[in-house]
Every structure is written in C-alpha cells, then in structure tokens.
Amino acid sequence: MFRPFYLLIFKILGWKVRGEMPHHIKKFIIAVAPHTSNWDFLVGVAARSILRIYKAQFLGKSQLFKPPFGWFFRILGGHPVERTTSQDMVEQVVKIFNHYPEFILAMAPEGTRKKVDKLRTGFYYIAKGAHVPIVPVGFDFRKKEVIVGDILYTSEDLSSDLEKITAFYRTITGRNPELGFS
C-alpha cells in the first residue's frame, strides 16, 4: 500500500535496494546490521515495503505493547516477548516460529545500538532451533543502499557460519560508523 511512497522517498534521498528477498521461503530471519541508530528502524520500515516483505515482524519487550501505544507497534509488525522472567528468549521465539505457517522475523544481531565487538548469537540459535534460514541485510548509510545478502542455512559449525555473516557486515557502514562492530 505504501510502496510507491517509500520508493519515491528512497529516490529523492538517493537510496537504492540491492538484492532480493527469498519470497519462495515462508519462514526466515532477516538479520539487520550494523544497528547504530534509530534511523535504522525508519529505513527498515521503508525497505520492508519496497522489498515486499509486508509480513515481516520484529520483537519488542512486552511493555511496549500495552496501552496507549501497543496497537501502533502491532500494526508495524511488532511481536511482544517477555523479558522480565527467566523464560529463555530463544525458546520463546522458536515457539512463535513453530506456531505460524509463515513467519518472517527481522532483528538486529548485535541486540543494541551501542558499540559491540561481535554479534550476539541469539538470532543464530533461533534460526537453528526453528529450522529456518538467515538472510543478512545491511543498511549502508555511506552508499545509501539496503543490501540483501545470500541466504545462510545454519550448520553444525557456529564459528564458520558467524564468520560468513560477519564478513558480509564488514562491508557495510552504519549511520554511526564508530558504533559498528569490528
């Protein structure tokens, strides 16, 4: 519905999209990095429409989904998770994947906008536990590009898989490059 609007905004601002989403796959994780700014969310909402991944969801702490703004986050594709209990986040999200016949989850593998030395592994273990692939995506603010990487299916070699994903992100410059990971 808003795709023509976002295409126009991208054109005016000089942004491009490089790559395609795997529309033939019904369940996967979109791992977006580097996550260095609140602007990432706005670029992501536009890219979601431009790439026609309208059903892409994101996770948010359950408190965000309470009145008065809970409806807004749900409309944007938010899915609440409980972070105040000892429930394992990976297990919670794997259950969400298993509950729906189609589920696309966009998340930031760093888990924060602050400087980190490496990716957190929750997104990887969610993909592994739910038996879904990972699609790495980067918002390159220097090149003004949304870049969709190659599909990665998890293997038994966590280290090798994470190195492939990290190598992809090393080529991408976030809005605040000093907050990107090494």
N, C-alpha and C positions, 0 to 999 in steps of 0.2 A: 504494500500500500504506500509506504513512504520511500520506496526505492528510487523513483525519479527525483525526489527531493534530495536524497543523500548523494545520488550520482551528480546532481548539479552542484551541491556543496563541495564534493571532492574535486570536481572540475575547477570550480572557482578558486579553491585553495591549493590546487596543483597536486592533489593526492592521486595515487593510482593503486590498483589492486593487481598483484602478480600471483598467479596460481589459481587453482580451482579447489573447491571443497568436494569431498567424495560423496556426492549425493546418492550414490548407489548403496552406501553403507548406512544403516538405520541407527546405529549406536556408536558413538566415539567421543573421545575427549579432545577438545581444542585447547592446547596448552599455549597460552599467550605470554610472551616475554620479549624483552625485559619490561617489567612493570615498574615504571619510575615516576608516574604522575597520575593525577585524577583525570587528565585528558585522555588517558588510555581507555577509560570507560566510554567516553563520547565517541572516540574513533571506533571502538568495538561495536557500539550500537549501530553506527552507520555501516560499518563493514559487514555486520550480520545481515543487514538488509540487502546491501549490494551483492553479497555472495549468496543470497537466497537461502540462508540458514535461519529462517524465521523462528524455528522452534528451539534454537539454542538457549540453554538455561545457564544460570550462574548460581553459585552458592552464596548465601548470606547468613549471618548469625540470626537466629530465630527472632531476636528482639526487633530487628528491622521490619519484620512482617506483622507487627502488631499495630493497632490504630495509633495515630491517624494516617500513617503513610504506607502501611502494609500492602494495601491494594495497588499502590503505584509500583512497588518493587515486583509484585507478582505479574503485573501487566508487562513489565520489561523483561520478564523471563526468569525472575528470581525464584529460588527454591530454598526454603529455610532448613537449616541444620542446627542441631542442638550442640552448643559448645560449652555449656556450663556444667555438664555432667561428665562422668568418666566414660561415657559411651565413645567408642572408637570412631573417629570421623571416617576413616576408610571404610569400615563396615557399614556405617550409615549410608554412605554414597553408593557402595556396591548394591545395597538393598534397593536403593532408588533405581539404579540401572536395571536390576532384575525385575522390578515392578512394572516397568513400561516397555511396550513392544518397540518403541522408538524413543531414544533419549540422546541428546547431544548436550554435552556439558562443556562450557568454556570456563577456564580457570587459569590463574597465574601460578606457575610452578614455584616462584620464589615465595609466595604466600604473604608478601608485603611490598610496599613501595620503597622501603629502606634498602640501603646497600647490603648485599649478601655475597658471600664468597662462592656459594654453589646453590644449585637448585635443591629444593626440598623434594622428598621422594613420594609424598602422599599421592600426587596425581598419577605417578607410575604404578603404585600399588593398587590404586582404584582401577586403573586400566587392566592390570593383571588379574585382579580379583573378579572383575566384571567381564573379562574376556573380550575387551574392546580395544581397538587401536587408538593411537595418539596421533593427532595432526598438529605439528608445531606451527605456530603463527607468530609473526613478529610485526610490530608497528614501528617502522623505521622512520623516525621524525627527521633525520638528516636528508634521506632520499625522498621523503613523503610517499612512502609505499607501505601498503599492507601486504605482507609476503606470506603465502601459504606454502609450507614445506611438504616434504614427502611423508606419506603415511608410515608410521612405525608400529609394528606389532611387537609386543613385549616378548622377550626371550628368557632364557634361564641365566643370561649374563647381564645383570643390572648395570655393572660398570660400563660395559660396551654400549649398551642402549643409551645410558645417560650421556656418554661421550658423544654419540651421534647427535643427540638433541642439543647438547651444549655447543657443539661445533656449528650447528645451524644458527643459534642465537648470537654467537660471537661476531657474526657479520652484520648484526642489526644494532642501530643506535637509538636508544630510547630518548624520550623528551628531555630527561635529565641524565646525560651520559655518565656523570660521576656516580650515579646510584645504580648503574647496571652491574651485573656480576662479571667476574673475570673468567 
